[in-house]
């Protein structure tokens, strides 16, 4: 597998010829006739796993002679990599398809990828007859063959298998970030939460072999990547399919041992499978980032039971206690849904009290929306949109107060920051701490992107920190 950064105009040059004795990837692309197959535009909706899936798709297309362009107007192939977790996200996809309806007459191929593709299947052709390609995430390795069918005259092509192991990394992955790399280690989900469409769109849990993961991490380190983020819908449910049976905590430690790797992240964890050895690994190895994303979804045990989340509030709080008792501070972030069918006002207040008790470092919050092929679809959704919006606003205001207080206490602290952004304003930069806090800071250095620097916090806002570079 080749991993490389082939972003449009990005300056990061990976010397595969030096590392492998073979022509560089860019030379290989030119060798197969880059541009002769046409151009593609790829828009991504959703989470980090969708972002990484788009890296896989782009890598496959670039390796076969396509060129990526920045606008759909310039593309002969228009692809939408989609998310169906929330109803609004799915609606946005069909809205986007409607915008480009007339482009069928211009000879363009329009394709829908990802979760909406898997969820809607061939019904997409009925709702948007100008679409030619529907492909779920488990079929990306077959994408070149599907496009060849379209180029040879087929009007419509689908790839909707989910029971396959061909879902982890494609033979070529275009990396959008030259310092941080995503790696899918587990695909699909077996948890069957009553509101969640992932088991249907991504299929059952399949874990990638530990030796394959570590081989790619070593390759990434050789190519200059210093931060690796392990991905999975329930990443800590990882079950090594090899005879070695490497536990998730052992995998974290093994990745951290790879020379050149400076930070190891992972997301998203499921509370049921969050075990003490994970915290012990974070305590033992400073390279494993001090940040755990542990979605709770509700503070009410009754609602959690209706959601089929497999744990109670008390059981979740025991997981939080494991993290809080660690020998080094660990930031905790979460996901919360308000307005689940039947959620009473008192149950919503239990969620507010959970926020007060846990003191999350940040939170993603959503209004419940019914999704196709989920058990909650048959529940009476008696809570109005107005009431859901009211509860969401109260929840977010409470979390903003918590974050403001937590960030204020960090003024005067120093953090190591991986610099990932440069502002248009002179001498202004941004990056992330190991605990995944955003810091915007001033520095007189001419070039800091991709480097690790010490930053002293001078100000705080609810969502980020402000600081200055300490040399």
C-alpha positions as CSV (number, residue, x, y, z in Angstrom):
1,X,0.0,0.0,0.0
2,X,1.2,3.5,-0.9
3,X,0.4,6.4,1.5
4,X,1.1,9.8,0.2
5,X,0.0,13.4,0.2
6,X,-1.3,14.4,-3.2
7,X,-3.3,17.4,-2.1
8,X,-3.9,20.0,-4.7
9,X,-1.0,22.4,-4.5
10,X,0.3,21.1,-1.2
11,X,4.1,21.5,-0.8
12,X,4.7,18.2,1.0
13,X,6.9,16.0,-1.2
14,X,7.2,12.4,-0.3
15,X,10.2,10.6,-1.6
16,X,9.0,7.1,-2.3
17,X,11.9,6.6,-4.6
18,X,14.3,7.1,-1.7
19,X,12.3,4.9,0.6
20,X,11.3,2.0,-1.7
21,X,13.7,2.1,-4.6
22,X,10.7,2.7,-6.9
23,X,9.6,5.8,-8.8
24,X,7.9,8.5,-6.7
25,X,4.2,8.3,-6.5
26,X,3.7,11.5,-8.5
27,X,6.0,10.1,-11.2
28,X,3.9,6.9,-11.1
29,X,0.8,8.9,-11.6
30,X,2.3,10.7,-14.6
31,X,3.4,7.4,-15.9
32,X,-0.2,6.1,-16.2
33,X,-1.3,9.2,-17.9
34,X,-2.6,11.6,-15.4
35,X,-5.3,13.7,-16.8
36,X,-6.2,11.3,-19.6
37,X,-9.0,9.8,-17.6
38,X,-10.6,13.2,-16.7
39,X,-11.1,15.2,-13.6
40,X,-13.0,14.5,-10.4
41,X,-14.6,16.7,-7.6
42,X,-15.1,15.0,-4.2
43,X,-17.2,16.6,-1.4
44,X,-17.3,15.0,2.0
45,X,-20.1,15.1,4.6
46,X,-19.7,13.7,8.1
47,X,-17.1,12.5,10.5
48,X,-13.4,11.7,10.5
49,X,-14.1,8.2,9.2
50,X,-15.8,9.8,6.2
51,X,-12.8,12.2,5.8
52,X,-10.5,9.2,5.7
53,X,-12.7,7.3,3.3
54,X,-12.4,10.3,1.0
55,X,-8.7,10.0,1.2
56,X,-8.9,6.4,0.1
57,X,-11.2,7.3,-2.8
58,X,-9.0,10.2,-3.9
59,X,-5.9,8.0,-3.8
60,X,-7.5,5.3,-6.0
61,X,-8.6,7.9,-8.6
62,X,-5.3,9.7,-8.7
63,X,-3.4,6.5,-9.1
64,X,-5.5,5.7,-12.1
65,X,-4.9,8.9,-14.0
66,X,-7.7,11.2,-12.7
67,X,-6.9,14.7,-11.6
68,X,-8.7,16.3,-8.6
69,X,-10.2,19.7,-9.1
70,X,-11.7,22.2,-6.7
71,X,-15.1,22.8,-8.2
72,X,-17.8,20.5,-9.7
73,X,-18.0,22.8,-12.7
74,X,-14.4,21.7,-13.7
75,X,-15.0,18.0,-13.1
76,X,-16.1,15.2,-15.4
77,X,-16.8,13.0,-12.3
78,X,-18.7,14.5,-9.3
79,X,-18.7,12.4,-6.1
80,X,-20.4,13.0,-2.8
81,X,-19.2,11.0,0.2
82,X,-22.1,11.0,2.5
83,X,-23.2,10.7,6.1
84,X,-26.6,9.5,7.3
85,X,-26.2,9.6,11.1
86,X,-28.4,12.7,11.2
87,X,-31.5,13.4,9.0
88,X,-30.2,16.9,8.2
89,X,-26.9,15.5,6.8
90,X,-28.8,13.1,4.5
91,X,-31.1,15.9,3.3
92,X,-28.1,18.1,2.5
93,X,-26.8,15.4,0.1
94,X,-30.1,15.2,-1.9
95,X,-30.2,19.0,-1.9
96,X,-26.7,19.0,-3.4
97,X,-27.7,16.4,-6.0
98,X,-30.6,18.6,-7.0
99,X,-28.3,21.5,-7.6
100,X,-26.3,19.5,-10.2
101,X,-29.3,17.8,-11.9
102,X,-28.6,19.6,-15.2
103,X,-25.1,18.4,-15.3
104,X,-26.3,15.0,-16.6
105,X,-26.7,16.7,-19.9
106,X,-23.1,17.9,-19.8
107,X,-21.8,14.3,-19.9
108,X,-20.7,14.3,-16.3
109,X,-20.8,11.2,-14.1
110,X,-22.4,11.9,-10.7
111,X,-21.9,9.4,-7.9
112,X,-23.1,9.0,-4.3
113,X,-20.7,7.3,-1.9
114,X,-20.8,6.3,1.8
115,X,-23.5,5.9,4.3
116,X,-26.4,7.5,2.4
117,X,-25.5,5.3,-0.6
118,X,-25.6,2.2,1.6
119,X,-28.8,3.4,3.3
120,X,-30.8,4.3,0.2
121,X,-29.3,1.9,-2.2
122,X,-30.8,1.8,-5.7
123,X,-33.7,4.0,-4.5
124,X,-31.2,6.9,-5.1
125,X,-31.7,6.3,-8.8
126,X,-35.4,6.8,-8.4
127,X,-35.0,10.1,-6.3
128,X,-32.2,11.4,-8.6
129,X,-32.2,9.6,-11.9
130,X,-29.2,11.6,-13.1
131,X,-27.0,9.7,-10.6
132,X,-25.0,7.0,-12.3
133,X,-23.0,5.5,-9.4
134,X,-24.0,4.4,-5.9
135,X,-21.2,2.9,-3.7
136,X,-21.0,2.1,0.0
137,X,-17.8,2.3,2.0
138,X,-17.1,-1.4,1.9
139,X,-16.8,-1.3,-1.9
140,X,-14.3,1.5,-2.4
141,X,-11.6,-1.0,-3.5
142,X,-13.9,-1.9,-6.4
143,X,-14.5,1.7,-7.4
144,X,-12.0,1.7,-10.4
145,X,-13.8,-1.3,-11.9
146,X,-17.2,0.4,-11.4
147,X,-16.0,3.6,-13.1
148,X,-14.6,1.4,-16.0
149,X,-18.1,0.0,-16.4
150,X,-19.6,3.5,-16.6
151,X,-16.9,4.5,-19.1
152,X,-17.7,1.5,-21.3
153,X,-21.3,2.4,-21.6
154,X,-23.2,1.1,-18.5
155,X,-25.8,3.6,-17.3
156,X,-25.8,2.7,-13.6
157,X,-23.5,0.8,-11.4
158,X,-23.8,-0.1,-7.7
159,X,-21.4,-1.4,-5.0
160,X,-23.4,-2.1,-1.8
161,X,-21.7,-5.1,-0.1
162,X,-21.1,-4.8,3.6
163,X,-20.0,-8.2,4.7
164,X,-16.4,-7.8,3.5
165,X,-13.0,-7.2,5.0
166,X,-12.0,-5.0,2.1
167,X,-12.9,-1.8,4.1
168,X,-9.7,-0.8,5.8
169,X,-7.1,0.8,3.5
170,X,-7.1,0.9,-0.3
171,X,-3.9,0.1,-2.2
172,X,-3.3,3.9,-2.5
173,X,-4.4,6.4,0.1
174,X,-4.1,10.1,-0.6
175,X,-3.3,11.8,2.7
176,X,-4.8,15.3,3.0
177,X,-2.6,16.2,6.0
178,X,1.2,15.9,5.8
179,X,1.7,15.4,9.5
180,X,-1.3,13.5,10.9
181,X,-2.6,10.3,9.4
182,X,-5.9,8.5,9.9
183,X,-5.9,4.7,10.1
184,X,-9.1,2.6,10.2
185,X,-8.5,-0.3,12.5
186,X,-12.1,-1.5,13.0
187,X,-15.1,-1.1,10.6
188,X,-18.8,-1.5,11.3
189,X,-20.6,-1.9,14.6
190,X,-22.4,-4.7,16.5
191,X,-23.8,-2.5,19.3
192,X,-27.3,-2.0,17.7
193,X,-28.2,1.2,19.4
194,X,-31.9,1.8,18.7
195,X,-31.4,5.2,17.0
196,X,-28.3,4.4,15.0
197,X,-28.1,3.5,11.3
198,X,-24.3,2.6,11.3
199,X,-24.8,-1.2,11.7
200,X,-26.9,-1.1,8.5
201,X,-24.7,1.3,6.5
202,X,-21.3,0.0,7.6
203,X,-22.1,-3.6,8.4
204,X,-20.9,-5.8,11.3
205,X,-17.6,-5.2,13.2
206,X,-14.5,-6.3,11.3
207,X,-11.1,-5.6,12.8
208,X,-7.9,-5.2,10.8
209,X,-4.9,-7.5,11.5
210,X,-2.5,-5.9,14.0
211,X,0.6,-6.7,11.9
212,X,-1.0,-4.9,9.0
213,X,-1.7,-1.9,11.1
214,X,1.8,-1.7,12.5
215,X,3.4,-2.2,9.1
216,X,1.5,0.8,7.8
217,X,2.3,2.9,10.9
218,X,6.0,2.2,10.3
219,X,5.6,3.2,6.7
220,X,3.8,6.4,7.7
221,X,6.6,7.3,10.1
222,X,9.2,6.8,7.3
223,X,7.2,9.2,5.2
224,X,7.4,11.9,7.9
225,X,4.0,11.5,9.7
226,X,4.4,12.1,13.4
227,X,0.8,11.8,14.6
228,X,-1.5,8.8,14.0
229,X,-5.2,8.6,14.8
230,X,-6.7,5.1,15.0
231,X,-10.3,5.2,13.8
232,X,-13.4,3.0,14.3
233,X,-17.1,3.5,15.0
234,X,-16.3,1.7,18.2
235,X,-12.5,1.8,18.1
236,X,-11.9,0.3,21.5
237,X,-14.0,-2.8,20.5
238,X,-11.0,-3.8,18.3
239,X,-10.5,-7.5,18.2
240,X,-7.3,-8.6,16.5
241,X,-8.1,-11.4,14.1
242,X,-4.6,-12.8,14.1
243,X,-3.4,-15.6,16.5
244,X,-1.5,-12.9,18.4
245,X,-4.9,-11.5,19.7
246,X,-3.4,-8.1,20.4
247,X,-5.7,-6.1,22.8
248,X,-6.6,-2.5,21.9
249,X,-4.5,-1.2,24.7
250,X,-1.5,-3.3,23.5
251,X,-2.0,-1.9,20.0
252,X,-1.9,1.7,21.3
253,X,1.4,0.9,23.0
254,X,2.8,-0.8,20.0
255,X,1.9,2.1,17.7
256,X,3.6,4.5,20.1
257,X,6.8,2.4,20.0
258,X,7.2,3.0,16.3
259,X,10.2,5.3,15.8
260,X,9.2,8.7,14.5
261,X,5.6,8.6,15.9
262,X,5.1,11.3,18.4
263,X,1.4,11.3,19.1
264,X,-1.2,8.5,19.0
265,X,-4.9,9.3,19.1
266,X,-8.0,7.1,18.9
267,X,-11.7,7.7,18.4
268,X,-14.6,6.9,18.9
269,X,-14.7,4.7,22.1
270,X,-17.8,2.9,23.3
271,X,-18.3,2.9,27.1
272,X,-19.1,-0.8,27.3
273,X,-15.7,-1.8,26.0
274,X,-13.7,1.0,27.8
275,X,-11.5,-1.0,30.2
276,X,-8.9,-0.1,32.8
277,X,-6.0,-1.3,30.7
278,X,-6.7,1.6,28.2
279,X,-6.2,4.1,31.0
280,X,-3.1,2.3,32.1
281,X,-1.7,2.5,28.6
282,X,-2.3,6.3,28.5
283,X,-0.6,6.6,31.9
284,X,2.3,4.4,30.8
285,X,3.1,6.0,27.4
286,X,3.2,9.9,27.1
287,X,2.9,9.5,23.3
288,X,-0.7,8.2,23.7
289,X,-2.7,11.5,23.8
290,X,-4.4,12.5,27.0
291,X,-7.9,12.6,25.4
292,X,-10.8,10.2,25.4
293,X,-14.0,10.7,23.4
294,X,-16.6,8.7,25.3
295,X,-20.1,9.3,24.0
296,X,-22.8,9.0,26.7
297,X,-25.9,10.1,24.7
298,X,-28.1,10.6,27.8
299,X,-27.8,11.1,31.5
300,X,-30.9,9.0,32.2
301,X,-30.6,5.3,32.7
302,X,-34.2,4.7,31.4
303,X,-33.4,6.6,28.2
304,X,-30.1,4.8,27.8
305,X,-32.0,1.5,28.1
306,X,-34.5,2.7,25.4
307,X,-31.5,3.7,23.3
308,X,-30.1,0.1,23.8
309,X,-26.7,1.6,24.9
310,X,-25.8,-1.5,27.0
311,X,-24.9,0.5,30.2
312,X,-26.6,2.5,32.9
313,X,-25.7,6.0,34.1
314,X,-23.9,4.5,37.1
315,X,-21.9,2.1,34.9
316,X,-20.9,5.0,32.7
317,X,-19.8,7.1,35.7
318,X,-17.5,4.2,36.8
319,X,-15.7,4.6,33.4
320,X,-15.4,8.3,34.0
321,X,-13.9,7.6,37.5
322,X,-11.3,5.3,35.9
323,X,-10.2,8.2,33.7
324,X,-10.3,10.8,36.5
325,X,-8.2,8.7,38.8
326,X,-5.4,8.4,36.2
327,X,-1.9,9.6,37.2
328,X,-2.0,12.2,34.4
329,X,-5.0,14.5,33.6
330,X,-7.0,13.2,30.6
331,X,-9.5,15.4,28.7
332,X,-12.9,13.8,28.2
333,X,-15.3,14.7,25.4
334,X,-18.7,13.3,24.6
335,X,-21.8,13.1,22.3
336,X,-25.3,13.8,23.6
337,X,-28.7,13.4,22.0
338,X,-31.7,15.4,23.3
339,X,-35.4,14.7,22.6
340,X,-35.1,11.0,22.2
341,X,-38.7,9.5,22.0
342,X,-40.3,9.5,25.4
343,X,-37.6,11.7,27.1
344,X,-39.3,13.6,29.9
345,X,-38.3,16.9,31.3
346,X,-36.9,15.3,34.4
347,X,-34.8,12.9,32.3
348,X,-33.4,15.8,30.3
349,X,-32.5,17.4,33.6
350,X,-30.6,14.2,34.5
351,X,-28.5,14.8,31.4
352,X,-27.8,18.4,32.6
353,X,-26.8,17.0,36.0
354,X,-24.4,14.6,34.2
355,X,-22.7,17.5,32.6
356,X,-22.2,19.1,36.0
357,X,-20.9,15.9,37.4
358,X,-18.5,14.9,34.6
359,X,-17.3,18.4,33.6
360,X,-16.6,17.5,30.0
361,X,-13.9,19.4,28.1
362,X,-16.1,19.6,25.0
363,X,-19.3,18.1,23.6
364,X,-21.0,17.3,20.4
365,X,-24.8,17.6,20.8
366,X,-27.7,16.8,18.6
367,X,-31.5,16.8,18.4
368,X,-32.9,13.3,17.9
369,X,-33.9,12.5,14.4
370,X,-35.5,9.2,13.3
371,X,-33.3,7.2,10.8
372,X,-34.4,4.5,8.4
373,X,-33.8,0.9,9.4
374,X,-33.5,1.6,13.1
375,X,-35.7,0.3,16.0
376,X,-36.4,3.8,17.3
377,X,-38.3,4.5,14.0
378,X,-41.3,2.6,15.4
379,X,-41.3,4.7,18.7
380,X,-43.7,7.5,19.1
381,X,-41.6,10.7,18.5
382,X,-43.9,12.9,20.6
383,X,-41.4,15.6,21.4
384,X,-41.8,18.6,19.1
385,X,-39.0,20.2,17.2
386,X,-39.5,23.4,19.2
387,X,-39.0,21.5,22.5
388,X,-36.0,19.6,21.1
389,X,-34.4,23.0,20.1
390,X,-35.1,24.4,23.5
391,X,-33.4,21.5,25.3
392,X,-30.5,21.6,22.9
393,X,-30.0,25.3,23.6
394,X,-30.1,24.8,27.3
395,X,-27.6,21.9,27.1
396,X,-25.2,23.8,24.9
397,X,-25.4,26.9,27.2
398,X,-24.6,24.7,30.2
399,X,-21.6,23.1,28.4
400,X,-20.4,26.5,27.3
401,X,-20.3,27.7,31.0
402,X,-18.3,24.5,31.9
403,X,-15.8,25.0,29.1
404,X,-15.4,28.7,29.8
405,X,-14.5,27.9,33.5
406,X,-12.1,25.1,32.5
407,X,-10.3,27.2,29.9
408,X,-10.0,30.1,32.3
409,X,-8.1,27.9,34.7
410,X,-5.6,27.1,31.9
411,X,-4.4,30.7,31.5
412,X,-0.7,30.8,32.4
413,X,-0.2,27.1,31.5
414,X,2.2,25.8,28.8
415,X,1.4,23.2,26.2
416,X,3.2,21.4,23.4
417,X,1.3,22.3,20.2
418,X,1.4,20.6,16.8
419,X,1.1,23.6,14.4
420,X,-1.5,22.8,11.8
421,X,-2.7,26.2,10.6
422,X,-1.5,29.7,9.7
423,X,-3.8,32.7,9.9
424,X,-4.0,35.4,7.2
425,X,-3.1,37.8,9.9
426,X,0.7,38.2,10.2
427,X,2.5,36.1,12.8
428,X,-0.7,34.2,13.8
429,X,-0.7,30.4,14.0
430,X,-3.0,27.6,15.3
431,X,-2.6,24.0,16.4
432,X,-3.7,21.3,18.8
433,X,-2.5,20.2,22.2
434,X,-2.3,16.5,23.1
435,X,-5.6,16.9,24.9
436,X,-7.1,18.1,21.5
437,X,-7.6,21.7,22.6
438,X,-7.3,24.3,19.9
439,X,-4.7,27.1,20.6
440,X,-4.3,30.2,18.4
441,X,-1.0,31.9,19.1
442,X,1.4,34.5,18.0
443,X,5.0,33.8,16.8
444,X,7.7,35.7,14.9
445,X,8.9,32.5,13.3
446,X,8.7,32.4,9.5
447,X,7.6,28.8,9.1
448,X,6.1,26.6,11.8
449,X,3.6,24.3,10.0
450,X,4.1,20.7,11.0
451,X,6.4,21.5,13.9
452,X,5.9,21.0,17.6
453,X,6.3,24.2,19.7
454,X,5.7,25.3,23.3
455,X,2.9,27.8,23.7
456,X,1.9,29.7,26.9
457,X,-1.8,30.4,27.3
458,X,-2.6,34.1,27.7
459,X,-6.3,34.2,27.1
460,X,-9.2,31.8,27.0
461,X,-12.5,31.5,25.1
462,X,-15.2,28.9,25.5
463,X,-14.0,26.9,22.4
464,X,-10.3,27.6,22.2
465,X,-7.2,29.1,23.9
466,X,-5.0,32.1,22.9
467,X,-1.3,32.1,23.6
468,X,2.2,33.1,22.6
469,X,5.1,31.0,21.3
470,X,7.6,30.3,24.0
471,X,11.1,29.7,22.5
